[in-house]
């Protein structure tokens, strides 16, 4: 069966750490940085469990600041 | 497969619309305005209207909308966005003219303009963000504030005997003959975001086709004004806002045919 693999990139300087992408993700891929912050002092989002990503773009759809880009590959 | 193999231009499935400018948005973290801005930019881009769209910005948090979406904008006096849009559309009927207003603008100070431009059936699209509070000025009670909801000016909750009842303006507008499409959406979940995008697209198409006024109400959160985290604000909206402002189409003249 074809396996779908996804990945997201977060524009860390735009991210405001609102946590909405973390909640929207159906596979619990994303999380907010615990200690690291961007130049504005926000704990930005990152891929905590990259293997689980399916590239569904739920995170990008709900992101108010448009800082998530989604990539998807179907492995044959 | 490593992440670096996946993150390649040919595998891209979602990116920020090019019409959304590089400026950092001034909205609070988790504000619904950002999502709606993104949807408006996406729809205008997909319809190829970047050169022929005119937006009318309101007074409220979205007052700086012209900084974020790279199309032609006008800034209206408080509540008068639909009046300005009327003029713009009548002078340039081939353009897409839409207003982007919050509840303080559209259903409080601008109620007169809102109702009359909808009643005249102006060929404009109205995007109405309803977060039940005056967000920009610090979270005061708005006409749309729910009964019992606590705000800066009703710290013990809104009372019907003192403050009156919350105003749901879109059902009023749906009764008018001038409107062709009145719908209520939200943007708190991915599925709702997709539905809201389809609604905005339909409203813009109606405006171009000259069918009448289209109103897209977006039930939104104001997590700072509500004094909640963004995710808790979404839950609070589901529990409380949707009871008074249920989602769905209120009027669609095409559907009846």
HADDOCK unambig.tbl for C-alpha pairs under 7 A between the chains (distance, minus, plus):
assign (segid A and resid 6 and name CA) (segid B and resid 6 and name CA) 6.79 0.50 0.50
assign (segid A and resid 7 and name CA) (segid B and resid 3 and name CA) 6.30 0.50 0.50
assign (segid A and resid 7 and name CA) (segid B and resid 6 and name CA) 6.38 0.50 0.50
assign (segid A and resid 7 and name CA) (segid B and resid 7 and name CA) 6.51 0.50 0.50
assign (segid A and resid 14 and name CA) (segid B and resid 24 and name CA) 6.43 0.50 0.50
assign (segid A and resid 16 and name CA) (segid B and resid 29 and name CA) 5.31 0.50 0.50
assign (segid A and resid 17 and name CA) (segid B and resid 29 and name CA) 6.75 0.50 0.50
assign (segid A and resid 18 and name CA) (segid B and resid 29 and name CA) 4.94 0.50 0.50
assign (segid A and resid 18 and name CA) (segid B and resid 30 and name CA) 4.88 0.50 0.50
assign (segid A and resid 18 and name CA) (segid B and resid 230 and name CA) 6.24 0.50 0.50
assign (segid A and resid 20 and name CA) (segid B and resid 30 and name CA) 6.69 0.50 0.50
assign (segid A and resid 20 and name CA) (segid B and resid 230 and name CA) 6.83 0.50 0.50
assign (segid A and resid 20 and name CA) (segid B and resid 231 and name CA) 6.19 0.50 0.50
assign (segid A and resid 24 and name CA) (segid B and resid 189 and name CA) 6.86 0.50 0.50
assign (segid A and resid 57 and name CA) (segid B and resid 14 and name CA) 6.66 0.50 0.50
assign (segid A and resid 58 and name CA) (segid B and resid 190 and name CA) 5.37 0.50 0.50
assign (segid A and resid 61 and name CA) (segid B and resid 190 and name CA) 5.74 0.50 0.50
assign (segid A and resid 61 and name CA) (segid B and resid 193 and name CA) 6.67 0.50 0.50
assign (segid A and resid 62 and name CA) (segid B and resid 35 and name CA) 6.45 0.50 0.50
assign (segid A and resid 62 and name CA) (segid B and resid 188 and name CA) 6.79 0.50 0.50
assign (segid A and resid 62 and name CA) (segid B and resid 189 and name CA) 6.48 0.50 0.50
assign (segid A and resid 62 and name CA) (segid B and resid 190 and name CA) 5.94 0.50 0.50
assign (segid A and resid 63 and name CA) (segid B and resid 35 and name CA) 6.48 0.50 0.50
assign (segid A and resid 64 and name CA) (segid B and resid 30 and name CA) 6.13 0.50 0.50
assign (segid A and resid 64 and name CA) (segid B and resid 31 and name CA) 6.42 0.50 0.50
assign (segid A and resid 64 and name CA) (segid B and resid 32 and name CA) 6.35 0.50 0.50
assign (segid A and resid 64 and name CA) (segid B and resid 34 and name CA) 4.07 0.50 0.50
assign (segid A and resid 64 and name CA) (segid B and resid 35 and name CA) 4.38 0.50 0.50
assign (segid A and resid 65 and name CA) (segid B and resid 25 and name CA) 6.96 0.50 0.50
assign (segid A and resid 65 and name CA) (segid B and resid 34 and name CA) 5.58 0.50 0.50
assign (segid A and resid 66 and name CA) (segid B and resid 16 and name CA) 5.41 0.50 0.50
assign (segid A and resid 68 and name CA) (segid B and resid 15 and name CA) 6.91 0.50 0.50
assign (segid A and resid 69 and name CA) (segid B and resid 14 and name CA) 5.56 0.50 0.50
assign (segid A and resid 69 and name CA) (segid B and resid 15 and name CA) 4.72 0.50 0.50
assign (segid A and resid 70 and name CA) (segid B and resid 12 and name CA) 5.96 0.50 0.50
assign (segid A and resid 70 and name CA) (segid B and resid 13 and name CA) 5.58 0.50 0.50
assign (segid A and resid 70 and name CA) (segid B and resid 14 and name CA) 5.00 0.50 0.50
assign (segid A and resid 70 and name CA) (segid B and resid 15 and name CA) 6.66 0.50 0.50
assign (segid A and resid 71 and name CA) (segid B and resid 6 and name CA) 6.32 0.50 0.50
assign (segid A and resid 71 and name CA) (segid B and resid 7 and name CA) 5.77 0.50 0.50
assign (segid A and resid 71 and name CA) (segid B and resid 11 and name CA) 5.06 0.50 0.50
assign (segid A and resid 71 and name CA) (segid B and resid 12 and name CA) 4.34 0.50 0.50
assign (segid A and resid 71 and name CA) (segid B and resid 13 and name CA) 5.36 0.50 0.50
assign (segid A and resid 72 and name CA) (segid B and resid 6 and name CA) 6.55 0.50 0.50
assign (segid A and resid 72 and name CA) (segid B and resid 11 and name CA) 5.32 0.50 0.50
assign (segid A and resid 72 and name CA) (segid B and resid 12 and name CA) 6.49 0.50 0.50
assign (segid A and resid 72 and name CA) (segid B and resid 13 and name CA) 6.42 0.50 0.50
assign (segid A and resid 73 and name CA) (segid B and resid 6 and name CA) 6.35 0.50 0.50
assign (segid A and resid 73 and name CA) (segid B and resid 11 and name CA) 6.15 0.50 0.50
